[in-house]
Amino acid sequence: MIISASRRTDIPAFYSPWFFNRIKEGYVLVPNPFNSKMISKVSLNPAVIDCIVFWTKNPAPMIEKLDKLEDYKYYFQFTLNPYGEKLENNLPSVAKRIDIFKRLSDKIGREKVIWRYDPILTNEEFNVSFHKEAFARIADGLKDHTEKCMLGFIDHYQHIRTAVGQFNIKPLAKEEIEEIAVSFRQTMDAYPTLQLDTCTSKVDLRHLNIPAGLCVDKELIERITGYPILAKKDKNQRNICNCIESIDIGTYESCLNGCIYCYAIKGNYNSVEYNMKKHDKHSPLLIGNLSEDDVVKERDMKSLRNGQYSLF
C-alpha cells in the first residue's frame, strides 16, 4: 500500500517527531474526516508499505532524520511558490526554501523530489508577468535538483472565497492560463531533463505538451521500488485527479503554514492553533488521544507488489 503523508496537513514541517515515533511503533491511527469517532488502525510495517509520498512546503525538520526510513521507499511532493509572506505567511523565504529543496535532493536523489508550483493565482501584484519571471527564476535554481514540475491552478472553494477575496484573487481567465502555460513551457524547454505536468486534468494543456500527470505516480513508484505494482485510481479523490490509491494519515485543520488559499482548513487558524495544542508526539493519533467512545478498526493492508497481496 502507498501512504500519503499528507494532503491534509504538512507532516514534515510540523509533525516529524510524531511521524518517526509512528514508524518506530509500526502503526498509526487515522480518524475518518467525516466522523472523528471512527478510527482506522493503519499498519506501517515495511512489508506492506510500498511507498510513502510526503507532501510539504518545508521538509527541513525531517531531512536529517531520513536515515530512520532505511526500510522504506519514499519521495516528496515539495510545493515551492513565489508568493512570500503575504499569502503564505509562516514559511521561510523563497531563497531559503530553494536551498532546502537542493539539500533534500542531494540527500535522496533528484528523482525523489517533485517541484509543485501550485496553486497558480493572480491579482494586481501576482499577475501573469510576475509568474513568468518567478517560475523561470525558480526553475533555474532547481534545474539540477528535480526531474519534474507539477502545475496546479487555484480552486475557488466556498470556504476560501472570503480570504482570497481580500487580496482581489479571482478565478483565472482562460487567456491568463494560456499565456502562463506558454511561458512555462518555453522556460522548461531549456531544461530537457525536466518534465512539466499539470496536477489534474481540470485544465487541459496537452496542446502545449503539458500532460495531466499523477502526484501519487505509479510509474515513479515502480521506478523507486524496483518492482511493478497493481494499483487502481484513487476513488477518494476528485474525478479530475489521476492519482493511484493511497492511504492518507493526516488530519485536517492542523497545518500552520498560513496559506490563505488552503483547502485543508475550513474553519480558521484559531481551530488550527487549538488542534496544535492537543498534539502529542507520543500519541498514535496526530491530534489528541484516544477517547473511551472512539471505535478503532484495523484496516486491511496489502502490498501492491506484483499483485501478490500480503494481508495484515
N, C-alpha and C positions, 0 to 999 in steps of 0.2 A: 504494500500500500504506500501511497505518497502522502506525506504530511505537509500541510500548508501552515507556515508559521510567520505571519498570518495576514490574511486580507483584512482582519478585523481590528488589528492594533499593531504597533511596532514593537515586536518582542525583542529583536536585537538591541534596539535603542534603550528600552526601559525595563526589560524583564529578563535580561541574560542570566543573572544568578538563579532565578526561578527555573528557567529553561534547563540549565545544566543540572540543577537538582532533580528535575523530572527525568532527564536522561539517566542519571545515576540510579533513581528509583525504578525506572523501567516502565513507567506509565504516567498518564495524565488524565485528569477528569475535566470534561468539557460540557458545560450546560447547554441545553437546547436554547437557541436565541429567542424562541417564541414561548418557551416555558422553562424558566430557570430552575425549577424543581426537578425536572427530568434531566438526568446527567449520564453521559456516556463515559465509560472507562475505556480509554484508548491505550493499547499496548504500544510501547516504544522499543520493543525488542528488535534488535537489528535483523533478526531472521525474517521479520515480516515487513520491515520498513525498507522499501526500495530506494526512496529518495526523500529528502527534506527540501522544501522550497521556502527560503526565507524572503520575506517582503519587508523592506526597510528604507528609511531615509537617512539613517545614521547607524551603521553597524559597528562603529568604533568600540563600544563597550564589549563586543563579542570577539573581536579579531584575535586577541591574544589568548583566548580560551578555546579556539577551534581545534586544537590538538585533542581535546576531550571527545571529539567526534570522529576519531580514527576508525571506528567500526561502522560509520555511516557514510552514505553518499549524499551530496547536497549541492545546491547552488543558490545564488542570491539574485533577487529582483531588486535592484538598487535605484530608487527614484531620485533623480538629481535634476531639479528645476531651477530656474534662474530668478525666482520672484523675490527672494530675500525676506526680511522680517516683516514686511508689510502684509504678506499673505501667508507666510509660513514662519510664524514669529518665535518659535522655540528651537530653530535649527541653527547649526553652525553656518558660517558664511559659505557661499558657493565655492570659494577658493579652498577652504578647509575640507569641504566635502569631496572636492576633486582629489585632494591629497589622500583622504580616507579611502576613496574608491581605488586609487592606484595601489595603496598599501594592501588592501584586501586582494586585489587582483594579483599582485606579486606573490602573495602568500598561497593562494589556492588555484591560480590559473585564470587567464582572461576569459576562457570559455564558460567559467562558472560565475561570472559577474555580468548580469544583463543590465544595461542602462535603460531606465524608463524616463522618458520626457513626457510627463503625464501628471495632471491634465493640462492641455493647451487651452488657455483662456485669454481673452483680450479686453482691454479698456483703453482709455486715453494714454496711459503710461505703458502698459504691456501690449503694444499694438503689433501689427504684422512686422514692421521694421525691427522692433525690439526682438521678436522671436527669431528672425533671420540671423541677426547678429549674435544673439545669445547662444543659439543652437550651434552655430559654426564655431564659436569660441570654445564651448564645452566639448564638442566633437573633436576638435584639435587636441584638447587636453587629454581626452580618453582614448584616442585612436589606437594606442598600443596596449590598452588595458581592458578591452572588451571586444566581443565579436558581433554584438547585436544591440540595436536600439529599438525599443518599443514605444510607439507614439500612442498617446491617449488624448481624447478631446473631452472637455468638461461636460458632465451630465448635470442638468439643472434640476436636481431632485427637489421636491417640495420643501424639505426641511432646511435646505441651504440657501433658498432664494433670498431671504431677508439679509443674510450675511454677505452674499456676493453682490446683492443689490446696493449695499452701502459703498461698494467700490465701482459701481456702474459696470459690472460684468454682466453681459447679456449673452444669449445664445449666439454661437458663431454663425456668421453668414457663409453660405456656400463659397462665395468668392474669396473670403478670408482663408478658409480651409484649403482651397486650391492653391492660392498664392503661397501660403506657408509650406504646403507639401511640395510644391515645385522647388522651392528654395532648399528645403531639407534634402530632397533627392539629389540636387546638384551638389550640395555640400558633401553628402555621403559618397557620391561618385568619385570623389578624390581619394577615398579610402577603400580600395577594392576588397579588403578583408572584413569590412563592416557591413552587416546586413541591417536593413531598415524594414520594420513591420509595423502594422497597426495592432493595437492591443485587442480589438474586437472587429467584427465585421460591420459595425454600426456605420462607419464611414468607409466607403469603397474607394480605394486609391490604387487599385490594380493597374489602371491605365498609366500610372506613373511608376510602375514596377515597385510598388509598395504593397505587398500582400497582407492579408489578415493573418496574424500569427497566433501563437499559443504562448501564454505565460507559464502554465504548467504544461510543459512541452514534451510530448512522447519521444520525439527524435533526440532531443538533448538528453533526456533522462537515460535513454538506451546508450547513448554515447558515453555518459558519465559512469553508468553502472557496468557497461561492458556486456550486457545481455538484453535480448528482446523482451518486451513486456506486452501483455494484453490488457488494454485499458479502454474503457468507454468514455464518451463525452460526459462531462460533469453535469448531471441533471439538476444540481442545486444552484447552478449559475444561470445567468440570463441566456436566452436563445442566441444572442449575438456573440456570446463567449465561446471560443473554440477549445478551451482548456479540457484536458482529460481529468478524470475523477481524482479527488484528493480529500483528505480529512483536515478541516481547519481546527486548530487547537486554541485559537484566540477568543477574546471576549470583546464585544462592542463596548463603546463608552469608556475606553481605558487608555487612549493614546493622548499624549501631551505634546505632540509636535506643533499643535496650534495652527493647523492649516484651515483656512476659512471655508474651503470648498469640500471638506471631508464628508464622505458618505457614511462613515462608520460612527459618527457622533450625531445622534438625532435629537439629543437634549441640548445641553450646553456644557461649557467647561467646568461649571460647578459640579456637575454629575461626574465628570472625569476625575476631578480632584477628590471627590468623595470616594470614588471607587479606588483610587490610588491609596487612600488611607487604609482601605480594607485589604490591600495586597499583603500577602505573607509569602515570602520567598520559599518557605518550607511547606506550604500548603500544596496539595495536588491540584487545587483549583487556582486559576490565575488571579481571580478576585474573590477574597473571602475564604471561608472554610465551610466544610460540610455541616448541614443542619440535620436535626433528627427527622424532619419530614422530607428530606431530599430522597429521591428514588434513583439509585445508581444501577445501571445495566451495563454489563460488559459487552463491548462491541466485537463482533466477529472481525478478525483481522486476517488478511491474506496477502502474501507476496504476489505480485503480478508477474513474476518471472516465468516466462515460457508458458504461462497459463497453468503452471503446476502450483496450485494454491496450498499454502500452509495455514491451517486454521489454529487460532489461539483463543 
